[in-house]
Amino acid sequence: MRMQYGLSLQQTQKLIMTPQLRQAITILQLGALELSQYILEQIYENPLLEMGDDPAHSNHERDIEELTSEPEWLQYFDDSSDLGYVASYSDAPPSYESVISQSPTLQEHLLFQVHLLSLKPEELRIAEYFIGNLDRFGYLKVGVPDVCRDLGVSESIAQEVLMMLQSLDPPGVCARDLQECLLIQATIRGEGPLVMRIIREHLEDLGMGKYCKIGEKLGVSTAEVQKAADRIKTLNPRPGNGFGGGQETRYIIPDVTVHRVDGEYVVQVNDSAVPRLGISRTYRKILSERGEEETRKFVEAKLSSALWVLRSIEQRRMTLYKVVESIVKMQRDFFDRGIRHLKPMTLRDIAALIGMHESTISRATANKYVQTPHGVFELRFFFSSGVESQKGKLSALSVKKHIREMIMREDPKDPLSDQRIAEILASRGIYISRRTVAKYRTDAGILPSCQRKRY
């Protein structure tokens, strides 16, 4: 085969992912808290960006494109307007009531109790070793032999200290497995012999809901086993939950709020959750006066970067507003009447409605929450598949709501089977198979009828 070299022209189309485009995409998919952190990072990296402190000078309608020539940059510095968000500020110092202290960790909680006891130095050292080897659920990750080997103490002393720790608050702490955790709590609470035997001998069958089998082995009625199981369910399998140490409750700040005003819904992007961002006026002289060319080029480059950040933040706000506004239009029945009236909806439906690509809608709805008259929901909550009904398609979430309500109203002694639920739904004009009912029931965390039955 003969190889030849030559020059030729070829016209092709390529999408080039510029740094500015990557930045815009990143900003679009950030939630309110993440965007706040991102803005702080940009302030540290770009000296022309600063956090504003005067909400009165906000001007969101300024045409960003007009800021691309030098004279207009100077005008921008003169009028102190900005293209970012406005947050509410107060000169009054925060009250003591508004300061939330950090909750103690499980280890701190236990050590506080241990130091109130009159322990010998060796016992205190063993206790601290045990406490230092607890996982976040309150279970021990080491055994008595490990303590004896690592600290050089006798097994009797280590076992005595462990029993002392297992008597502390919260009940069930310092257990080595689930069975021991439940037994400790049942003992402290003074449960009867049947509860203790079920935990010791039939914990696996209990978890599978095999009450009849347990009753046959213990020689008691199924009803008695069920009552004992109800008592066991009130015990805490994770006694370490509820303490600090990086596991505190995360509070959701809605990115968008939907208000009902005079029978109509108003969409409001939550700008107050994001710091106000503006351009620093300190660099005005550098651009207005003649100076070093290298310095001027540096400032111009940083200003161009700063304007792109502001433009991307504003674009995120407008995109988020359009997406939520479209969701409100398509899910009007949900906003009027609740979850049971949620309709099936896809990213493509919203994309077609506002003239954007599906990937843009996907990024705009990622990691974001909306506050509605029915509560706070993740934006992705409104996108779900549907099933056929006489009234058209229903959202899968709506069908799950129907199933949950039916099971809540059922007779405990004669619970509804999956087939019976499917038949009842069909009588209401909702057509799904028994297998689909079983899938939706499992997704909702509801046990099958044989395990829900009361004797």
C-alpha positions in Angstrom: 0.0 0.0 0.0 1.5 3.4 -1.0 1.3 6.2 1.5 1.1 9.8 0.4 1.3 13.1 2.2 -0.7 16.2 1.3 -2.7 19.2 2.6 -6.5 19.3 2.5 -9.3 21.5 4.0 -12.1 20.0 5.9 -15.1 21.7 7.6 -16.3 20.1 10.8 -18.5 21.1 13.8 -17.2 20.7 17.3 -18.4 21.8 20.7 -15.5 23.2 22.6 -15.9 23.2 26.4 -14.3 26.4 27.4 -13.3 27.2 31.0 -16.1 29.8 31.1 -18.7 27.3 29.9 -17.5 24.8 32.5 -17.9 27.5 35.1 -21.4 28.3 34.0 -22.4 24.6 34.1 -20.9 24.2 37.6 -22.7 27.3 38.9 -26.0 26.1 37.4 -26.0 22.8 39.3 -25.1 24.2 42.7 -27.6 24.4 45.5 -28.0 27.6 47.6 -25.4 26.5 50.3 -22.9 25.2 47.7 -23.3 28.4 45.7 -22.5 30.5 48.8 -19.3 28.5 49.4 -18.4 28.8 45.7 -18.8 32.6 45.8 -16.5 32.8 48.8 -13.9 30.8 46.9 -14.2 33.1 43.9 -13.7 36.2 46.2 -10.5 34.7 47.5 -9.2 34.0 44.0 -10.3 37.2 42.3 -9.4 40.5 43.9 -12.0 42.4 41.9 -14.8 40.4 43.5 -16.1 41.4 46.9 -19.0 40.8 49.2 -21.3 43.8 49.3 -22.6 45.2 52.5 -25.2 47.7 51.2 -28.4 46.0 49.8 -29.7 49.4 48.6 -27.3 49.5 45.7 -28.5 46.3 44.0 -29.3 46.6 40.3 -30.3 43.3 38.7 -31.6 44.8 35.5 -28.2 46.1 34.4 -27.2 44.9 31.0 -24.1 42.7 31.6 -23.1 42.9 27.9 -22.6 46.7 28.3 -19.8 46.1 30.7 -17.4 44.7 28.1 -15.8 48.0 27.0 -13.4 50.1 29.1 -15.5 53.3 29.5 -18.5 51.4 30.7 -16.3 49.5 33.2 -15.6 52.9 34.7 -19.3 53.8 34.8 -19.9 50.6 36.6 -17.5 51.6 39.3 -19.0 55.0 39.5 -22.6 54.0 40.3 -21.6 51.1 42.6 -24.2 48.8 41.1 -23.8 45.0 41.2 -25.1 42.0 39.4 -25.1 39.6 42.2 -27.6 38.7 45.0 -28.7 40.7 48.0 -28.7 39.3 51.5 -30.3 41.0 54.5 -27.8 42.4 57.0 -28.4 43.9 60.4 -26.1 46.0 62.6 -27.6 44.7 65.8 -25.5 42.0 67.5 -27.0 38.5 67.6 -28.8 37.6 70.8 -27.6 34.7 73.0 -30.9 32.9 72.2 -29.9 32.8 68.5 -26.6 31.0 69.1 -26.9 27.3 68.9 -24.2 25.3 70.7 -22.8 22.2 69.2 -24.3 19.0 70.6 -21.8 16.7 72.5 -20.4 13.6 70.8 -21.3 10.2 72.1 -17.7 9.9 73.5 -18.0 13.2 75.3 -21.4 12.2 76.8 -20.0 8.9 78.1 -16.7 10.4 79.4 -18.7 13.0 81.3 -20.6 10.2 83.1 -17.4 8.1 83.7 -15.6 11.0 85.4 -18.5 11.3 87.8 -17.7 7.8 89.1 -15.1 6.9 91.6 -12.9 4.8 89.3 -9.3 3.7 89.9 -6.7 5.0 87.4 -6.5 1.5 85.7 -10.3 1.3 85.4 -10.5 4.8 84.0 -7.8 3.9 81.4 -9.8 0.8 80.3 -13.1 2.8 80.1 -11.4 5.5 77.9 -10.1 2.7 75.7 -13.5 1.2 75.2 -15.2 4.6 74.6 -12.5 5.5 72.1 -13.4 2.4 70.1 -17.1 3.0 69.6 -18.6 3.5 66.2 -21.1 6.2 65.5 -24.1 3.9 66.3 -22.7 3.2 69.8 -21.3 -0.3 69.1 -17.9 -1.5 70.3 -15.4 -2.3 67.6 -13.1 -4.2 70.0 -13.6 -7.0 72.4 -12.3 -7.7 75.9 -9.3 -9.8 74.6 -8.2 -6.7 72.6 -8.2 -4.6 75.8 -6.3 -7.2 77.8 -3.7 -7.5 75.0 -3.2 -3.7 74.4 -3.4 -2.4 77.9 -2.0 -5.5 79.8 -4.9 -5.8 82.2 -6.7 -8.9 83.5 -9.9 -10.1 81.7 -12.0 -9.8 84.9 -11.2 -6.1 85.3 -11.9 -5.4 81.6 -15.2 -7.3 81.8 -16.2 -5.4 84.9 -15.5 -2.0 83.3 -17.4 -3.0 80.2 -20.5 -3.9 82.3 -20.2 -0.6 84.0 -20.2 1.2 80.7 -23.2 -0.7 79.4 -25.2 0.6 82.4 -24.6 4.2 81.3 -26.8 6.4 79.2 -27.9 5.9 76.4 -29.2 2.4 77.1 -27.7 -0.2 74.9 -24.4 1.6 74.4 -21.1 -0.3 74.3 -22.8 -3.5 73.0 -20.8 -5.7 70.7 -23.8 -6.7 68.5 -27.5 -6.1 68.0 -28.6 -8.9 70.2 -26.5 -7.7 73.2 -27.7 -4.1 72.5 -31.4 -5.2 72.7 -30.8 -7.4 75.7 -29.2 -4.6 77.7 -32.1 -2.3 77.0 -34.7 -5.0 77.8 -32.9 -5.8 81.1 -32.8 -2.1 82.1 -36.5 -1.8 81.3 -37.4 -4.9 83.1 -39.0 -6.8 80.2 -40.6 -10.2 80.8 -39.1 -13.6 80.1 -40.8 -14.0 76.7 -39.2 -10.9 75.3 -35.8 -11.9 76.6 -36.1 -15.4 75.1 -37.2 -14.1 71.7 -34.2 -11.8 71.6 -31.8 -14.5 72.8 -33.0 -17.4 70.6 -35.2 -16.1 67.8 -34.0 -12.7 66.7 -33.5 -13.8 63.1 -37.0 -15.2 62.8 -38.3 -12.0 64.5 -36.8 -9.9 61.8 -38.4 -12.0 59.1 -41.9 -11.7 60.8 -42.2 -15.5 61.5 -44.4 -15.1 64.5 -46.1 -18.4 64.1 -42.8 -20.3 63.9 -41.6 -18.6 67.1 -44.8 -19.4 68.9 -44.6 -23.0 68.0 -41.0 -23.3 69.2 -41.7 -21.5 72.5 -45.1 -23.1 73.1 -47.1 -19.8 73.2 -49.7 -18.3 71.0 -49.0 -16.1 68.0 -50.8 -13.2 69.6 -48.4 -13.4 72.6 -45.4 -13.4 70.3 -46.8 -10.4 68.4 -47.2 -8.5 71.7 -43.7 -9.3 72.6 -42.5 -8.2 69.2 -44.3 -4.9 69.6 -42.3 -4.3 72.8 -39.0 -5.2 71.1 -39.7 -2.8 68.3 -39.7 0.1 70.8 -36.0 -0.6 71.7 -33.3 1.4 70.0 -31.0 -0.6 67.7 -28.7 2.4 67.3 -28.2 4.0 70.7 -25.5 6.3 69.4 -27.8 8.2 67.1 -28.7 11.7 68.1 -25.3 12.8 69.2 -22.8 15.2 67.6 -19.5 14.4 65.9 -20.3 15.3 62.4 -23.7 13.6 62.3 -25.8 16.6 63.2 -29.1 17.3 61.4 -28.7 19.1 58.1 -31.2 21.9 57.6 -32.5 22.5 54.1 -32.5 26.0 52.7 -35.0 26.1 49.8 -33.6 27.5 46.6 -37.0 28.6 45.4 -40.3 29.4 47.2 -43.8 29.1 45.7 -46.4 31.4 47.3 -50.1 31.3 46.8 -51.4 34.9 46.3 -55.1 35.6 45.4 -55.5 32.1 43.9 -52.3 32.2 41.8 -48.8 31.0 42.5 -45.9 33.3 42.6 -42.3 31.9 42.1 -39.6 33.6 44.1 -35.9 32.6 43.9 -34.4 32.6 47.4 -31.7 35.3 46.8 -31.3 35.9 50.6 -29.6 32.5 51.0 -26.6 33.6 48.8 -24.1 36.3 49.7 -24.3 39.6 47.8 -21.5 39.7 45.2 -20.1 42.8 43.5 -17.1 44.4 41.8 -14.5 46.2 43.9 -14.1 49.9 43.2 -10.5 49.8 44.5 -9.3 49.1 41.0 -11.0 52.1 39.4 -7.8 54.1 39.2 -5.9 51.3 37.6 -8.3 51.2 34.7 -8.9 55.0 34.5 -5.3 56.2 34.7 -2.3 55.3 32.6 0.0 52.8 34.4 2.0 49.7 33.8 0.6 47.8 30.8 1.1 44.5 32.5 -0.8 45.5 35.6 -3.6 46.9 33.4 -3.9 43.7 31.5 -4.0 41.7 34.7 -6.9 43.8 36.1 -8.8 43.6 32.8 -8.5 39.8 32.7 -9.7 39.6 36.3 -12.6 41.9 35.6 -13.6 39.8 32.6 -13.5 36.7 34.8 -15.5 38.5 37.5 -18.2 39.6 35.0 -18.5 36.1 33.8 -19.1 34.8 37.3 -21.8 37.5 37.8 -23.3 36.6 34.4 -23.4 32.9 35.3 -25.0 33.5 38.7 -27.7 35.6 37.0 -28.2 33.0 34.3 -28.6 30.3 37.1 -31.2 32.5 38.8 -33.2 33.0 35.6 -33.0 29.4 34.5 -34.1 28.2 38.0 -37.0 30.6 37.9 -38.2 29.4 34.5 -37.9 25.8 35.4 -39.9 26.1 38.7 -42.5 28.3 36.9 -43.0 25.6 34.3 -43.3 22.9 37.0 -46.0 25.0 38.7 -47.9 25.2 35.4 -47.7 21.5 34.7 -48.3 20.4 38.3 -51.1 22.8 39.2 -53.3 20.0 40.6 -50.5 19.1 43.1 -50.1 22.7 44.3 -53.9 23.0 44.7 -54.7 19.6 46.1 -51.6 17.7 47.3 -49.4 14.7 46.5 -52.3 12.4 45.4 -52.8 14.6 42.4 -49.1 14.7 41.2 -48.9 14.0 37.5 -46.1 12.1 35.7 -43.6 14.5 34.2 -40.2 14.2 32.6 -37.2 16.5 32.0 -38.1 16.5 28.3 -41.6 18.0 29.1 -40.0 21.0 30.9 -37.3 21.3 28.3 -39.8 21.6 25.5 -41.9 24.1 27.5 -39.1 26.6 28.1 -37.0 25.8 25.0 -33.9 24.4 26.7 -32.0 21.1 26.5 -32.8 18.3 28.8 -29.2 18.3 30.2 -29.7 22.0 31.2 -33.0 21.1 33.1 -31.2 18.2 34.7 -28.5 20.4 36.0 -30.9 23.2 37.1 -32.9 20.7 39.2 -30.0 18.9 40.8 -29.4 19.4 44.5 -32.1 22.0 44.8 -35.3 22.3 46.9 -38.5 24.2 46.6 -40.8 25.4 49.4 -44.5 24.8 48.5 -47.8 25.2 50.4 -47.5 21.4 51.0 -44.0 21.4 52.4 -40.4 21.4 51.1 -39.6 19.1 48.2 -36.5 18.3 46.1 -37.1 19.5 42.6 -36.4 16.0 41.3 -39.5 14.9 43.3 -41.8 16.3 40.6 -40.3 14.1 37.9 -41.6 10.6 38.0 -43.0 7.9 35.7 -46.8 7.3 35.4 -49.4 4.6 35.2 -52.6 4.5 33.2 -55.9 5.5 34.7 -59.4 6.5 33.6 -58.5 10.1 34.2 -55.3 9.8 32.2 -51.8 9.1 33.5 -51.1 9.3 37.2 -47.7 9.7 38.8 -46.1 6.7 40.5 -45.8 8.8 43.7 -49.5 9.4 43.6 -50.2 5.7 43.2 -47.9 4.9 46.2 -49.9 7.5 48.2 -53.1 5.6 47.4 -51.6 2.3 48.4 -50.2 3.7 51.7 -53.6 5.2 52.6 -55.4 1.9 51.8 -53.0 -0.1 54.1 -53.4 2.5 56.9 -57.2 1.9 56.8 -57.1 -1.9 56.5 -58.3 -4.3 59.1 -55.2 -5.5 61.0 -56.7 -8.9 61.5 -57.4 -9.3 57.7 -54.7 -7.1 55.9 -55.0 -6.4 52.2 -53.0 -8.6 49.9 -51.1 -7.2 46.9 -53.7 -8.8 44.6 -56.6 -7.3 46.6 -54.9 -3.8 46.5 -54.5 -4.1 42.7 -58.2 -5.0 42.4 -59.3 -2.0 44.5 -57.1 0.3 42.5 -58.6 -1.1 39.3 -62.1 -0.3 40.6 -60.9 3.3 41.0 -59.7 3.4 37.4 -56.0 2.9 38.2 -54.7 -0.2 36.4 -51.5 -1.8 37.7 -50.4 -5.4 38.2 -50.0 -7.3 41.5 -46.2 -7.2 40.9 -46.2 -3.4 40.5 -48.2 -3.1 43.7 -45.6 -5.3 45.5 -42.8 -3.1 44.1 -44.5 0.2 45.2 -45.3 -1.3 48.6 -41.7 -2.4 49.1 -40.4 1.0 48.0 -42.7 2.6 50.6 -41.1 0.4 53.3 -44.4 -1.5 54.0 -44.3 -5.2 55.0 -46.3 -7.9 53.1 -49.8 -8.8 54.3 -48.6 -11.9 56.1 -46.3 -9.9 58.3 -48.8 -7.1 58.9 -51.5 -9.5 60.2 -52.5 -9.1 63.8 -53.7 -12.2 65.8 
